[in-house]
Amino acid sequence: MLGMTNNDILKKLRVALMLRDDEIVEILELVDFRISKSEIGAFCRKEGHPKYRECGDQVLRNFLNGLVIHLRGTKENPKIPTEVLKLTKKPESTLARKYEKPKQKPDLSYVKYKNKKKS
């Protein structure tokens, strides 16, 4: 059984930090590493997919270095990682919100039912 690949690490970080492809591109640009959104998408595909690409050590290394700068900032301009994560956190989707029951039941006394039992 093989261990985790660079692609697995990149995918897990992407999900855990809720990063989109364009955000990953921006993080890589912090360390002057240019890559396209489509290449990031190719790294995140399943291994058997025709457009799958192996994530090299250089890409993962630069992503991790960029992630450190993104979260912690530089020596000259430090950041607090928890505040950065709070700013980038996305609101809950409409499907994930808890369903709330209506306050009152609507008045249906005026509706005539065809098969209503006679009392």
RAKAZI-V747853 format. One record per backbone hydrogen bond with DSSP energy under -0.5 kcal/mol. CO is the residue of the C=O (numbers start at 1). NH is the residue of the N-H. Records with the same first field share a line. If there is no record, write none. Layout:
CO=NH, NH
//
This chain:
5=9
6=10
7=11
8=12
9=13
10=14
11=15
12=16
13=17
14=19
15=18
20=24
21=25
22=26
23=27
24=28
25=29
26=30
27=30
28=31, 33
29=32
32=34
36=40
37=41
38=42
39=43
40=44
42=45, 53
46=49
49=52
54=56
56=60
57=61
58=62
59=63
60=64
61=65
62=66
63=67
64=68
65=69
66=70
67=71
68=72, 73
69=73
72=79
77=74
79=81
80=83, 84
81=85
82=86
83=87
84=88
85=89
93=97
106=108
108=111
111=113
113=116
//
